[in-house]
Amino acid sequence: MKDSPNKKAWQRFKRNRPGIFGLFMIGFSIILALFGYLITSDKTPNANDQINEIRDADLGFLPYY
Protein backbone atom coordinates (compact mmCIF):
# COMPACT_ATOMS: atom_id res chain seq x y z
CA MET A 1 0.00 0.00 0.00
CA LYS A 2 1.30 3.45 -0.89
CA ASP A 3 1.85 6.19 1.63
CA SER A 4 -0.66 9.01 1.70
CA PRO A 5 0.43 12.44 0.45
CA ASN A 6 0.14 13.81 3.99
CA LYS A 7 2.50 11.15 5.33
CA LYS A 8 5.01 11.86 2.57
CA ALA A 9 4.83 15.59 3.25
CA TRP A 10 5.32 15.05 7.01
CA GLN A 11 8.30 12.75 6.45
CA ARG A 12 9.88 15.31 4.15
CA PHE A 13 9.13 18.12 6.60
CA LYS A 14 10.77 16.20 9.48
CA ARG A 15 14.04 16.17 7.53
CA ASN A 16 13.96 19.96 7.23
CA ARG A 17 15.74 21.17 10.40
CA PRO A 18 14.92 24.89 9.98
CA GLY A 19 11.29 23.95 9.40
CA ILE A 20 11.15 21.92 12.61
CA PHE A 21 12.81 24.77 14.52
CA GLY A 22 10.24 27.21 13.09
CA LEU A 23 7.38 24.90 14.04
CA PHE A 24 8.79 24.68 17.57
CA MET A 25 9.06 28.47 17.79
CA ILE A 26 5.48 28.95 16.59
CA GLY A 27 4.24 26.38 19.11
CA PHE A 28 6.26 27.98 21.92
CA SER A 29 4.89 31.43 21.00
CA ILE A 30 1.31 30.17 21.09
CA ILE A 31 1.83 28.52 24.49
CA LEU A 32 3.50 31.66 25.83
CA ALA A 33 0.64 33.83 24.55
CA LEU A 34 -1.96 31.59 26.18
CA PHE A 35 -0.23 31.12 29.53
CA GLY A 36 1.94 34.26 29.73
CA TYR A 37 -0.33 35.92 32.25
CA LEU A 38 0.44 33.14 34.73
CA ILE A 39 4.19 33.82 34.67
CA THR A 40 4.18 37.61 34.86
CA SER A 41 6.22 39.05 37.70
CA ASP A 42 3.98 42.00 38.64
CA LYS A 43 1.80 40.85 41.52
CA THR A 44 0.93 44.39 42.63
CA PRO A 45 -2.67 44.58 43.87
CA ASN A 46 -4.80 47.06 41.94
CA ALA A 47 -2.00 47.61 39.42
CA ASN A 48 -4.48 48.44 36.66
CA ASP A 49 -6.40 51.04 38.66
CA GLN A 50 -6.03 54.59 37.40
CA ILE A 51 -5.72 57.62 39.61
CA ASN A 52 -7.53 60.28 37.61
CA GLU A 53 -5.91 63.19 39.44
CA ILE A 54 -2.46 62.01 38.41
CA ARG A 55 -3.56 61.21 34.86
CA ASP A 56 -4.93 64.73 34.40
CA ALA A 57 -1.92 66.47 36.01
CA ASP A 58 0.50 68.62 34.05
CA LEU A 59 3.80 67.31 32.75
CA GLY A 60 6.50 67.12 35.39
CA PHE A 61 4.02 66.53 38.20
CA LEU A 62 5.56 64.59 41.11
CA PRO A 63 2.98 62.62 43.09
CA TYR A 64 3.43 62.42 46.85
CA TYR A 65 1.91 59.34 48.42
C-alpha positions as CSV (number, residue, x, y, z in Angstrom):
1,M,0.0,0.0,0.0
2,K,1.3,3.4,-0.9
3,D,1.8,6.2,1.6
4,S,-0.7,9.0,1.7
5,P,0.4,12.4,0.4
6,N,0.1,13.8,4.0
7,K,2.5,11.1,5.3
8,K,5.0,11.9,2.6
9,A,4.8,15.6,3.3
10,W,5.3,15.1,7.0
11,Q,8.3,12.8,6.4
12,R,9.9,15.3,4.1
13,F,9.1,18.1,6.6
14,K,10.8,16.2,9.5
15,R,14.0,16.2,7.5
16,N,14.0,20.0,7.2
17,R,15.7,21.2,10.4
18,P,14.9,24.9,10.0
19,G,11.3,23.9,9.4
20,I,11.1,21.9,12.6
21,F,12.8,24.8,14.5
22,G,10.2,27.2,13.1
23,L,7.4,24.9,14.0
24,F,8.8,24.7,17.6
25,M,9.1,28.5,17.8
26,I,5.5,28.9,16.6
27,G,4.2,26.4,19.1
28,F,6.3,28.0,21.9
29,S,4.9,31.4,21.0
30,I,1.3,30.2,21.1
31,I,1.8,28.5,24.5
32,L,3.5,31.7,25.8
33,A,0.6,33.8,24.5
34,L,-2.0,31.6,26.2
35,F,-0.2,31.1,29.5
36,G,1.9,34.3,29.7
37,Y,-0.3,35.9,32.3
38,L,0.4,33.1,34.7
39,I,4.2,33.8,34.7
40,T,4.2,37.6,34.9
41,S,6.2,39.1,37.7
42,D,4.0,42.0,38.6
43,K,1.8,40.8,41.5
44,T,0.9,44.4,42.6
45,P,-2.7,44.6,43.9
46,N,-4.8,47.1,41.9
47,A,-2.0,47.6,39.4
48,N,-4.5,48.4,36.7
49,D,-6.4,51.0,38.7
50,Q,-6.0,54.6,37.4
51,I,-5.7,57.6,39.6
52,N,-7.5,60.3,37.6
53,E,-5.9,63.2,39.4
54,I,-2.5,62.0,38.4
55,R,-3.6,61.2,34.9
56,D,-4.9,64.7,34.4
57,A,-1.9,66.5,36.0
58,D,0.5,68.6,34.1
59,L,3.8,67.3,32.8
60,G,6.5,67.1,35.4
61,F,4.0,66.5,38.2
62,L,5.6,64.6,41.1
63,P,3.0,62.6,43.1
64,Y,3.4,62.4,46.8
65,Y,1.9,59.3,48.4
